[in-house]
């Protein structure tokens, strides 16, 4: 692996470039982004070459990493397929996988290999300024190949071991299953935090916010995440998210009905048990 093209040099793409350098990659890293971002990335040594269009960046690449919003990745796939070399690996960092996998399975039926990916290492912050070489350390990194044998191709075997060098915990799963699970573990928490923050904003005046304890700050942290990121997630995983939201609404109704009942204790205990499991899994 001598040349990596990163399309989208923001938090994830910039962190990938920094992680590669930190762990010994000596080849060329080409970045694709807006000119202002490219100038910043070049000046900081995050990338070696900068391009505003993907075709020129990916043409000689051994690995193409699509670190862009989901709708942009879907639009990029045919453009990248038309320009990339047959020996290359194309992968992505999209937060939902099924629609990307469906489109890639047609475009990459032969020639270059496509393996979907999702680093569970994001942040409510975004942009190159927040990129770090340690973003992936300790994080789960999901791979969603449309064909399991693609994991054994030379292109994949040249790149995928780098993820473990970064300290990521690599797991392989079906794209549809991934989307089902993250609807509960990622997308529901985001929407609950957003809904909670919006509800408090509607009912508590700014003058009274000093009465907010750490609990409100902790539970609304995800509300910092911008709609521009979550729009595509909600559009491409709406069925699974609706199921999770329906279950959450039912749980809230149950809590409402049992505010004066000992049944409420069981819900607190169930929540504490999940928190304990999360601590152990971390």
N, C-alpha and C positions, 0 to 999 in steps of 0.2 A: 504494500500500500504506500504509494508515493504522493498522491494528490487527492485531497478531500475538498469537495465543494459544499459549502454550507449556505443554503438559501434561506435567508432570514437571520441576521446577526443581532439578535436581541438577547433576552435573558437565557433561553435554552441554547440557541445557536452559538452565542458568544461564550457561554460556559463550556460547550463542547470543545470549541477551539482552544480555550485556556486549559482545559483538562488534557487534551492531546499534547499540548506543549509541556505541561507539567510532568507528564508521564513518559516523555522521551520521544514523541513523534518529531521527526526531522524533515519531513516532506513539506510540500506546498499546501497551504490552506487558502482556498479562494472563497471570498464572501460575496453574497448577492444581497443588496439592500439599497435603500435610498442613498443618494450621494453624501448627505450630511453624516449618516451612520457609517458609511464606508470610510470617510475621511477620519472619523474618530477611531474606528477599529484599526485602520492602517497606522495612524499615529501612535496608538497604544501597543502595536505589535501583535494584536489579536489575530490578524490575518496578514497574508503576504500579498494578495492580489484582491482587487475589488471590481465588481461588475454590477451594473444596474439592471441587466437582463440575464436570465439564467442560462440561456443556450451557450453563450461563450464560456461561462464558468464550468459547466458540466461536461463539455465536449471531450476533454482529456482526463476527466476525473475517474479515480478508481472507486470512490465512494461519494455518493450524493446524499446529503442530509437535509431534509425539508423541515425547517423549523419555522413554520408559518401558521396562521389561523387555518382552521379546517377547510373553509371555503376556498382559500388561496391554494392549499395543497391539492384539492380536487381539480382546480384549474391548472395547476402546474404539471400534474402527472402526464398529460399528453405532450406538453412542451418538452419536458425532460426526456420522455421516451423517444421523441424524435431526434434528440441531440446526443444522448448519452451513448458511450461505447458498449459493445455487447458484453465485455468482460466485467462491467461495473456492477456494484451493489447500490441500489437506491433504497433509502429508508426514510422514515419520517418521525415526527414527535407529536403527532396530532392527539388530542385528548379523547376523541372517539375514533373507533377503528373500523366499524362494519362498512360504512359507505366508502371509505378509502380502500379497504380490502377488496370490495366488489369491483370498483373501477380498476384497481391495479391488476386484479386477476385477469382481466381482459387485455389490458395494455401490455403487461409483462408476461404473457403466456410463454414466450421464448425469448432468447437473447439475454439482456441484462436481468438481474434478479431483483425483485422487490420484496422486502420484509418490513412490515409495519412495526412501529415501535411507539411506546408511550412511557417516557421517564416520569415517574410519580415524584417529581422533585421541583414542582413549580413553586410559585410564590404569588402573593397578592400584588407584589411589585413587578414591574416589567422593564424591559429595555436593557441595552448594553451596559449601562452604568451599574446595574445590579448583577451582572454576570460574575461568576466565580468558578475557579477550577475545581472546587470541592462541592459543587451543587449536587452531583450525583452520588456522593459518598453516603453509604448507608441507605440509599433510596431504592425502592423496588423499580426495576426497569422491565416493562412488559414487552415482549416480542410477539407479534401476531402474524406469522407467515401463512400465506394461503396454501403453501405446500411445505410440509415438514422437511422434505429432502432439501429444500433451498438453504436450510441452516448449515448443510454440509458442503455447499459449493465453495470453491476457492475464494470468491469475493467475500462471502459471509465469514469464512474462517479467518480471513485477514483482518476484518474489522471488529467482529463481535467480542473477541477476547479483550479489546481495549475497554469495553464497558466494565468488565470485572476489575481491570487495573484501576479504573476510576473509583472502585469501591462500591459499585452498584450491585444490587441483588437481582440477577437476571432470572425472569420466569417466562415461560412460553405458554400461551393459551390461545383459544379460538377468539376471533375478533368479536363475534356476537356475544360470547360469554363475558368478555372484557367489558363491553358496553352495558350489559345487565348489571354487573357488579359495581362499576364505578358510578352508576346512577344512584346507588345507595351510599357508597363510601365517599364520594366526591361531589357529585352534582346536587344531591339532596342537602348536604351540609352547606353548600354555597347558597342555595336558594332559601334555606331556613335562616341563615345569617343575614342575607339581604332583606328578607321579609321582616325579621326581628328589628333590624336597624330602621327600616322604613316605618314600621309600626310605632316604635318609640319616638321617632322624629315627628310623627303626626300627633302624638298625645302628650309629649313632655316638652315644655318650652326650653329654649337654649339657656335661659337663666337658671333653670333647675338641674341642668346636666352635671354640675359639680357634685350632686348627690349620687351620681352613678359610681358604683364601686368597680373593682377590677373585673367582676363577673361579666358586666355588660361589655367592657372592652375586650375581654377574652372571647366571648361568644359572638361578637360582631366583627372580629378581625377580618374574616373573609369578605365582609361587605366592602372592603377597599378594592376588591377586584373589579375591573371595568367591564361594562356591558359589551364592549367591542370584542372581548375574548369569549364571553359566555353566550353571546348570540348564536354563534355557530354550534356550540355544544348543545344548546337547547334545541336547535333546529334538527340536528343530526341524531339526537338520542331522545326525542320527545316521548316516544311510547314508553320506554323504560322509566324516564323521569316522571311521567304522569302516574305510573304505578307507584313509585316511591312517594310522591306527593300525596296521593290518595291514602296510602298507609299512614303517613305522618298526620294528615288531617283526622283520620280515625283515632290515632293515638291522642291527639290534642283533645278531641271530644271526650275520650275516655278519662283523661286527666281532669277535664272540666266537670264531668259527672261525679268524680270521686275525690273532689277536694276535701270533703269532710269524712272520707271513708279510709279505713286501714288499707284498702286496696292500693292506695297511693304509695304506701311503703314498698310494696312489691315493685313498683315502677322505679323508685329510687334505687332499690337493690339491683334491679336488672341493669340500670344505667351504670352503677358502680362496677358491676361485673364486666361490662364492656370496656370501661376505662382501664380496668386492671389488665384485661387481655391486650388492649392496645399498648399499654406500657411494656408488657412482656414481648410483644411482637417487634417493638422498636429496638 
